[in-house]
Every structure is written in structure tokens, then in C-alpha cells.
Amino acid sequence: MRKKIIIAAGTGIFIGVFVFAAGAISGIDKKKKDELFRQVELFSDTLAIIQTDYAEEVKPKDLIYGALKGMLSSLDAHSQFMDPDTYNELKVDTEGKFGGLGIEITIKDGLLTVITPIEDTPAWKAGVKANDRIVKINGELARDISLTDAVKKLRGKPGDPVNITVLRESEKKVLEFKIVRDIIKIKDIKEARILEDGIGYLRLVEFREDTPKDIDAALEKLTRDGMNAFVLDLRNNPGGLLTVAVKVTERFVEKGKIIVSTKGRKSSQNLDFVSQCVRPILDLPMVVLINEGSASGSEIVAAALQDYKRAIILGIKSFGKGSVQSVIPLSDGSALRLTTSKYFTPLGRQIHEKGVLPDIVVEAGKIELAGKEDIDSKKAEDVFQELEKKVMPVAQEKALEYKSDNQLMRALDVLKALKIYKKT
């Protein structure tokens, strides 16, 4: 049977790998198969009892769908059964345009959690932050809600409001937001320009199909404008397509290098994604910015550049979304969304639930310029002088690990010159 495979490195609401699963049971060994059939008999007995003895008649399809939802949700936060309507809802996310609030969400520690608000969307403007726990949607408790059910409740007609209650653990506050839904248009590159002293700055907010082409065009322009150092800003970037994250990374590492690996129970799920770029940029000093809203694809980029000591990673530990979900269509138009493997960095580090720890950690609130574009230069200098005191000891330590002291010191010049360190 032919398999159609589309791999994604996004969050809980992005399509991952499409495969057809006919004949899956035939791959189970005899002992496990016997045990499986014994348990299936228990399931069928229960189903028969409900159909004959339950107080009201229930459609067999509703019983099976309910059982499948429970089965998949018992595996992990990202696996789920999707009825045809839910599956069709999922497909909308690949189009890059939909009515909603503009947040990427997942289930973390059993709670509906914001991975990141998408910049310049209603949620971003309202003040929703990464790691906010959504405890209520329109007054209804969100505990034990599935990811797709949450998406359904949060989406709606553009112009209609939705009320969410969030627990912000970092501030020990419960906050209420009334957010008006809008059409969410996702643009991968938010900003690309020369800051000063030849420092190129590019803010990448998602990994989409056109991102490699857009990155190349931006890098060419920055080079023509005199770029001699580069800041790649991946803060609040929730991921996107895995293949695109690989293509972005390979722009900056040698050809033939492993960028990320996936490992699962089956050998077919063990894949190495290798750099194929013929003319990568290897001599440009780099700083990569991440925070707790950087997930999946952005973690793959940051981790690979960190493992190869190609860039200094600066910011806050990333989200830790490093598992691969396979979306498996079923015969009636429903589908399974199943975790089939996990991501590993070139040095074998696991990303899932661990995240990427920056080389230089900047604690939240220590550098807070409130997202202003016109920062008072004296104030900015004071902030970066304070940061430099913390950075330099780490830098001197790291200099021994990197290829050259000069590259590291130049990267620190990039850091000091970056006076638009926006509020995260």
C-alpha cells in the first residue's frame, strides 16, 4: 500500500504525517495478538451490555466514537480520535487563515496551555502570554477538555467575542480576557532589517511552505545592506512544518550534517534529516533568541545550531514540544492523531518535555523594554550594561568550546547592540 507522508513540526493543532493503516494488526506478534483479542472480547461484551441494558437506546456509532476518544486520550496529551467534522477542522490549520483568537495551544500537565500568542492577533493584543493556563472558556471549565474541543470553542465567527479565564502561574494571578475573534492571517517573517553596525535581524514567527524562499530573499537583502552579523529571533515561534525547519537550519550548517532525528518503536519511524544546502552561510556570527513560547520547529533549529556551536542561543528555556504526530485517516472520514516518534538533536538530546536551554539565560523581566520601537537610548544602554555583567563570565567560559574567540565576542557585540529586545 502506498503511504502519503506529510511531516510537520508544529503544535497540537497542525497536521503531522498522513499514513494509511490498513493491515496494522497483522504486524503484531502472536502472543500480543492473543492478548489483544482477549481484551477486545471484554470490550465487545461491554458494548453488548450497554446496547441491551442501558436506560436509553444509544447509536452504535456514538458508543464506538466515545470509546475511541477515551482510548486515544489515555495515551498522551497529543494523541486523539477525530470524528469527520473534527478532522475537517484540523485541515483548516494548514491554510494559514482562519477565524479565531490567534493562539497556539496544547495540553500540558493535563491543562489547556497557551504555547504562544501569534504576534499582532487579538490574543497578542489582549495580553495573553505563553504558558498561560486556560481554565475557563465562556464561563465553562476547561479542565479535561480535548485539544480539538478547545479549538472548536475558541474559534467562531469573526467579530464575535469569546471570554477566557487564564491562570498565570508565573505571577500567581487569575486573569479574565474578552477577546474579539478575527481572521488570522499567518505571515512567516515578521521583520527583517539591519539594526545598526551591520547587525542583521530577522524575526521568524512560523515555519510554512514559503519560509525557505522568504528567508533566502531576506538574507540576500540583508547581505546587500552590509550585514556582518545575524540575529535570528524565534521567540514565540510555535513551529510549523518539520521539513521547513530543517531547510532553515541547513542554511547555516555544513552539508551532510544531521539536523534532527526522529525515533519511534518501528524502524520506519527512525529518520535522520540531513542538511542538503550546497552553499550554506558558515562564517556569519549568529545569536538565536528563544523563549518559553518557542516550540517544536523553532526548538529543532535552535538545538541543532547549539549542538554544532554555530550560534549562541539566548533567552529563556523553550517550551519542550518534540513529538511527532501521525494523522491516520479512517474509512468513514474520521482519523486518528497518534504520537509515533520523538525528536532528538544531532547530539542525541531529547527535546520533548525538556526544551532547549539557552547558552545565555535572560530571566523574564530582567530585560523588559515593553515592546517599544522607540526606546530611550540611555535606558537601553543601562539595560545592556547590566546584562553584559552577567553575560561576560559565561562568554569567557564558552569561548573555549567555540571555534574561535573572535566569533563569540562578535556575537556578544550583536547582543549588546540589540536595542529592540521586545517584551516576551
C-alpha positions as CSV (number, residue, x, y, z in Angstrom):
1,M,0.0,0.0,0.0
2,R,1.3,3.4,-0.9
3,K,1.7,5.8,2.0
4,K,1.2,9.6,1.7
5,I,3.5,11.3,4.2
6,I,3.5,14.9,5.2
7,I,5.6,15.7,8.2
8,A,5.1,18.7,10.4
9,A,6.8,20.1,13.4
10,G,4.0,22.2,14.7
11,T,1.9,22.2,17.8
12,G,-1.1,20.2,18.8
13,I,-3.2,21.8,16.0
14,F,-1.0,21.1,13.0
15,I,-1.3,18.2,10.6
16,G,1.7,15.8,11.0
17,V,2.2,12.6,9.0
18,F,-0.6,11.2,6.9
19,V,-0.5,7.4,6.5
20,F,-2.9,4.7,5.7
21,A,-3.1,2.0,8.4
22,A,-4.7,-1.0,6.7
23,G,-3.3,-4.3,8.0
24,A,-1.8,-2.8,11.1
25,I,-2.9,-5.7,13.3
26,S,-1.0,-8.2,11.1
27,G,2.3,-6.7,12.3
28,I,1.6,-7.8,15.9
29,D,3.3,-11.0,17.2
30,K,1.1,-14.0,18.2
31,K,1.4,-13.5,21.9
32,K,0.5,-9.9,21.8
33,K,-2.3,-10.6,19.3
34,D,-3.8,-13.2,21.6
35,E,-3.8,-10.8,24.5
36,L,-5.3,-8.1,22.3
37,F,-8.2,-10.3,21.2
38,R,-8.9,-11.2,24.8
39,Q,-9.2,-7.6,25.7
40,V,-11.3,-6.9,22.5
41,E,-13.7,-9.6,23.8
42,L,-14.1,-7.7,27.0
43,F,-14.8,-4.5,25.0
44,S,-17.4,-6.3,22.8
45,D,-19.1,-7.7,25.9
46,T,-19.4,-4.3,27.5
47,L,-20.7,-2.9,24.2
48,A,-23.4,-5.6,24.0
49,I,-24.5,-5.0,27.6
50,I,-24.8,-1.3,27.1
51,Q,-26.9,-1.8,23.9
52,T,-29.3,-4.2,25.7
53,D,-29.5,-2.9,29.3
54,Y,-28.7,0.8,29.2
55,A,-31.7,3.0,30.1
56,E,-31.9,4.6,26.7
57,E,-31.0,3.4,23.2
58,V,-27.6,4.6,22.1
59,K,-26.4,4.5,18.5
60,P,-23.5,2.0,18.0
61,K,-21.5,4.7,16.2
62,D,-21.8,7.0,19.2
63,L,-20.6,4.2,21.5
64,I,-17.6,3.4,19.3
65,Y,-16.7,7.0,18.8
66,G,-16.8,7.6,22.6
67,A,-14.6,4.6,23.2
68,L,-12.1,5.6,20.6
69,K,-11.9,9.1,22.1
70,G,-11.2,7.7,25.5
71,M,-8.7,5.2,24.2
72,L,-6.6,7.8,22.3
73,S,-6.8,10.4,25.1
74,S,-5.4,7.8,27.6
75,L,-2.1,7.6,25.6
76,D,-0.8,11.2,25.9
77,A,-1.8,14.8,25.6
78,H,-1.3,14.9,21.8
79,S,-3.0,11.6,20.7
80,Q,-6.7,11.8,19.9
81,F,-9.5,10.4,17.9
82,M,-11.2,12.8,15.5
83,D,-14.7,12.4,14.1
84,P,-15.1,13.6,10.5
85,D,-16.1,17.1,11.5
86,T,-13.1,17.4,13.8
87,Y,-10.8,16.0,11.2
88,N,-12.0,18.6,8.7
89,E,-11.5,21.3,11.3
90,L,-7.9,20.2,11.6
91,K,-7.3,20.6,7.9
92,V,-8.2,24.3,8.1
93,D,-5.0,24.9,10.1
94,T,-2.8,24.2,7.1
95,E,-4.3,27.0,5.1
96,G,-2.9,29.8,7.3
97,K,-6.1,31.7,7.5
98,F,-9.0,31.1,9.9
99,G,-11.3,32.9,12.4
100,G,-10.1,32.8,15.9
101,L,-8.0,34.4,18.7
102,G,-4.5,33.9,17.4
103,I,-3.1,31.5,20.0
104,E,-1.3,28.2,19.7
105,I,-2.5,25.7,22.4
106,T,-1.6,22.3,23.7
107,I,-2.4,20.1,26.7
108,K,0.4,20.3,29.2
109,D,0.3,18.6,32.7
110,G,-3.3,17.9,31.9
111,L,-4.2,21.6,31.5
112,L,-5.1,23.5,28.4
113,T,-2.0,25.7,27.9
114,V,-1.0,28.5,25.6
115,I,2.2,27.7,23.7
116,T,2.3,31.2,22.4
117,P,0.1,34.0,21.1
118,I,0.7,34.8,17.5
119,E,2.0,38.3,17.0
120,D,-0.4,41.1,16.1
121,T,-3.5,38.9,16.6
122,P,-6.4,39.6,19.0
123,A,-4.9,37.3,21.7
124,W,-1.5,39.0,21.4
125,K,-3.0,42.5,21.7
126,A,-5.1,41.5,24.6
127,G,-2.0,40.4,26.6
128,V,-2.3,36.6,26.6
129,K,1.2,35.1,27.2
130,A,3.0,31.8,26.7
131,N,2.3,29.2,29.4
132,D,-1.0,30.8,30.4
133,R,-3.3,28.1,31.6
134,I,-6.8,28.4,30.1
135,V,-9.2,27.4,32.9
136,K,-12.5,28.6,31.5
137,I,-13.9,29.3,28.1
138,N,-17.0,31.4,28.1
139,G,-17.5,30.6,31.8
140,E,-17.2,26.8,31.2
141,L,-14.4,24.9,33.0
142,A,-11.7,23.8,30.5
143,R,-10.3,21.0,32.7
144,D,-10.1,17.6,30.9
145,I,-11.1,19.3,27.6
146,S,-9.6,17.8,24.5
147,L,-7.5,19.9,22.2
148,T,-9.9,19.8,19.3
149,D,-12.9,20.6,21.5
150,A,-11.0,23.6,22.9
151,V,-10.2,24.8,19.3
152,K,-13.9,24.5,18.4
153,K,-14.9,26.6,21.4
154,L,-12.2,29.3,20.8
155,R,-13.0,29.6,17.1
156,G,-16.1,31.3,15.8
157,K,-17.5,34.0,13.6
158,P,-15.0,36.9,13.1
159,G,-16.3,39.9,15.2
160,D,-17.8,37.7,17.9
161,P,-16.2,37.9,21.4
162,V,-15.0,35.0,23.5
163,N,-14.3,35.2,27.2
164,I,-11.4,33.2,28.6
165,T,-10.1,32.9,32.1
166,V,-6.4,32.1,32.5
167,L,-4.1,31.1,35.4
168,R,-0.8,32.9,35.0
169,E,1.4,30.8,37.3
170,S,4.5,33.0,37.0
171,E,2.5,35.9,38.5
172,K,0.1,33.8,40.7
173,K,-2.8,35.6,39.1
174,V,-6.1,34.6,37.6
175,L,-6.9,36.9,34.6
176,E,-10.0,37.5,32.6
177,F,-9.8,38.3,28.9
178,K,-12.6,39.3,26.5
179,I,-11.2,38.8,23.0
180,V,-12.9,39.6,19.7
181,R,-12.3,36.9,17.1
182,D,-10.7,37.9,13.8
183,I,-9.5,36.3,10.6
184,I,-6.0,35.1,11.5
185,K,-3.5,35.5,8.7
186,I,-0.1,34.0,9.3
187,K,3.0,35.5,7.9
188,D,6.2,33.7,8.5
189,I,8.7,36.5,8.5
190,K,7.5,39.4,10.7
191,E,10.6,41.6,10.4
192,A,13.9,41.7,8.6
193,R,16.2,44.7,8.7
194,I,19.6,46.0,9.7
195,L,19.6,47.3,13.2
196,E,23.0,49.1,13.4
197,D,26.7,48.4,12.9
198,G,25.9,45.8,10.2
199,I,23.7,43.7,12.5
200,G,21.0,41.8,10.6
201,Y,17.8,41.0,12.4
202,L,15.1,38.6,11.3
203,R,12.0,37.7,13.3
204,L,10.6,34.3,12.2
205,V,7.1,33.6,13.6
206,E,6.3,30.2,11.9
207,F,7.7,27.6,9.5
208,R,5.5,27.5,6.5
209,E,5.9,26.2,2.9
210,D,7.2,29.5,1.6
211,T,9.6,30.2,4.5
212,P,12.8,28.9,2.9
213,K,12.2,31.1,-0.2
214,D,11.4,34.1,2.0
215,I,14.4,33.5,4.3
216,D,16.7,33.4,1.2
217,A,15.3,36.7,-0.1
218,A,15.6,38.3,3.3
219,L,19.2,37.1,3.8
220,E,20.2,38.4,0.3
221,K,18.8,41.8,1.1
222,L,20.4,42.0,4.5
223,T,23.8,41.0,2.9
224,R,23.4,43.7,0.3
225,D,22.7,46.2,3.1
226,G,26.0,45.3,4.7
227,M,25.1,42.6,7.2
228,N,28.2,41.3,9.1
229,A,26.4,39.5,12.0
230,F,23.0,38.0,12.3
231,V,20.2,37.7,15.0
232,L,17.5,35.1,14.3
233,D,14.6,35.8,16.6
234,L,12.5,32.6,17.2
235,R,10.7,33.9,20.3
236,N,7.0,32.9,20.4
237,N,7.5,30.7,17.3
238,P,5.4,27.6,17.8
239,G,6.8,25.6,14.9
240,G,5.2,24.5,11.7
241,L,6.5,22.1,9.0
242,L,9.4,19.9,10.1
243,T,10.9,19.8,6.6
244,V,10.9,23.6,6.6
245,A,12.6,23.9,10.0
246,V,15.3,21.6,8.6
247,K,15.7,23.8,5.5
248,V,16.0,26.9,7.6
249,T,18.7,25.2,9.7
250,E,20.7,23.9,6.8
251,R,21.3,27.5,5.6
252,F,23.8,27.8,8.5
253,V,25.4,24.3,8.8
254,E,27.7,22.2,6.6
255,K,26.2,20.0,4.0
256,G,25.7,16.4,5.2
257,K,25.2,17.2,8.9
258,I,22.3,15.7,10.7
259,I,19.9,18.4,11.8
260,V,17.3,16.4,13.7
261,S,16.3,12.7,14.1
262,T,13.0,11.1,14.9
263,K,12.9,7.9,16.9
264,G,9.9,5.6,17.5
265,R,9.2,1.9,18.1
266,K,9.3,0.9,14.5
267,S,12.4,1.2,12.4
268,S,10.4,3.0,9.7
269,Q,9.8,5.8,12.2
270,N,13.6,6.3,12.8
271,L,14.6,9.1,10.4
272,D,17.6,11.3,10.1
273,F,17.1,14.7,8.5
274,V,20.4,15.8,6.9
275,S,21.5,19.2,5.6
276,Q,21.4,19.4,1.8
277,C,22.2,23.1,1.3
278,V,25.1,23.4,-1.3
279,R,26.3,26.9,-0.2
280,P,25.4,27.4,3.5
281,I,26.4,30.5,5.4
282,L,29.1,29.3,7.8
283,D,31.2,32.4,8.7
284,L,28.4,34.8,9.9
285,P,28.3,35.3,13.7
286,M,24.9,34.4,15.0
287,V,22.7,34.8,18.0
288,V,19.4,32.9,18.2
289,L,16.7,34.3,20.5
290,I,14.2,31.8,22.1
291,N,11.7,31.9,25.0
292,E,9.0,29.7,26.6
293,G,6.8,30.3,23.5
294,S,9.4,28.8,21.1
295,A,8.3,25.2,20.3
296,S,8.8,22.3,18.0
297,G,10.3,23.6,14.7
298,S,12.0,26.5,16.4
299,E,13.4,24.2,19.1
300,I,14.8,22.0,16.3
301,V,16.6,25.0,14.7
302,A,18.0,26.3,18.0
303,A,19.1,22.9,19.2
304,A,20.9,22.0,16.0
305,L,22.7,25.3,15.9
306,Q,23.6,24.9,19.5
307,D,24.9,21.4,19.1
308,Y,27.2,22.4,16.2
309,K,28.2,25.5,18.2
310,R,27.1,27.5,15.2
311,A,25.2,30.1,17.1
312,I,24.8,31.4,20.7
313,I,21.3,30.6,22.0
314,L,20.0,33.4,24.2
315,G,16.8,33.8,26.1
316,I,14.5,31.5,28.2
317,K,14.2,27.7,28.1
318,S,11.9,26.7,25.2
319,F,8.5,25.0,25.5
320,G,9.5,21.4,25.0
321,K,7.2,20.1,22.2
322,G,9.3,17.5,20.5
323,S,7.0,14.6,19.5
324,V,5.7,13.6,16.0
325,Q,2.0,13.0,15.5
326,S,0.8,10.9,12.6
327,V,-2.7,11.7,11.3
328,I,-4.2,8.4,10.1
329,P,-7.4,8.7,8.1
330,L,-10.0,6.0,8.7
331,S,-12.7,4.6,6.3
332,D,-15.6,6.7,7.5
333,G,-13.8,10.1,7.2
334,S,-12.7,10.1,10.8
335,A,-9.0,9.9,11.8
336,L,-6.5,9.0,14.5
337,R,-3.9,11.5,15.6
338,L,-1.2,9.3,17.1
339,T,2.2,10.1,18.6
340,T,4.6,7.8,16.7
341,S,8.0,9.2,17.4
342,K,10.0,11.9,19.2
343,Y,12.6,14.5,18.1
344,F,16.3,14.2,19.0
345,T,19.1,16.8,18.4
346,P,22.3,16.0,16.5
347,L,24.0,15.1,19.8
348,G,21.1,12.9,20.8
349,R,19.3,15.2,23.2
350,Q,15.6,14.7,23.6
351,I,13.5,17.9,23.0
352,H,10.1,16.6,24.2
353,E,9.2,17.9,27.7
354,K,12.8,19.0,28.2
355,G,13.1,22.0,25.8
356,V,16.2,23.8,24.8
357,L,18.3,25.5,27.5
358,P,19.9,28.7,26.1
359,D,23.7,29.3,26.4
360,I,22.9,32.6,28.0
361,V,19.7,32.7,30.1
362,V,17.9,36.0,30.3
363,E,15.3,35.8,33.0
364,A,11.9,37.2,32.3
365,G,11.6,40.7,33.5
366,K,15.4,41.3,33.7
367,I,15.3,42.9,30.2
368,E,11.9,44.4,29.8
369,L,11.6,47.2,27.2
370,A,7.8,46.8,27.0
371,G,7.9,46.2,23.2
372,K,8.5,49.8,22.4
373,E,10.0,50.6,19.0
374,D,11.4,54.0,20.1
375,I,13.3,53.0,23.2
376,D,15.2,55.8,25.0
377,S,18.8,55.1,24.1
378,K,20.2,55.9,27.5
379,K,17.7,53.5,29.2
380,A,18.6,50.8,26.6
381,E,22.3,51.2,27.3
382,D,21.7,50.9,31.0
383,V,19.9,47.6,30.5
384,F,22.5,46.1,28.3
385,Q,25.3,47.2,30.5
386,E,23.6,45.3,33.3
387,L,23.2,42.3,31.0
388,E,26.8,42.4,30.0
389,K,27.9,41.9,33.5
390,K,26.1,38.6,33.6
391,V,27.0,37.6,30.0
392,M,30.7,38.1,30.0
393,P,31.6,35.4,32.6
394,V,29.5,32.9,30.6
395,A,31.1,34.1,27.4
396,Q,34.6,33.6,28.6
397,E,33.7,30.1,29.7
398,K,32.0,29.3,26.3
399,A,34.9,30.7,24.3
400,L,36.9,27.6,24.9
401,E,34.1,25.5,23.4
402,Y,33.5,27.5,20.3
403,K,35.7,27.5,17.1
404,S,37.1,30.9,17.8
405,D,37.1,33.6,20.5
406,N,36.5,36.2,17.8
407,Q,33.2,34.7,16.6
408,L,31.9,34.5,20.2
409,M,33.0,38.0,21.0
410,R,31.4,39.3,17.8
411,A,28.2,37.6,18.7
412,L,28.2,39.4,22.1
413,D,28.6,42.6,20.2
414,V,25.5,41.7,18.4
415,L,23.8,41.1,21.7
416,K,24.8,44.5,23.1
417,A,23.7,46.3,20.0
418,L,20.3,44.7,20.0
419,K,18.2,47.5,21.5
420,I,14.8,46.2,20.4
421,Y,14.6,43.3,22.8
422,K,10.9,43.2,22.7
423,K,8.8,42.1,25.7
424,T,8.4,38.4,25.7
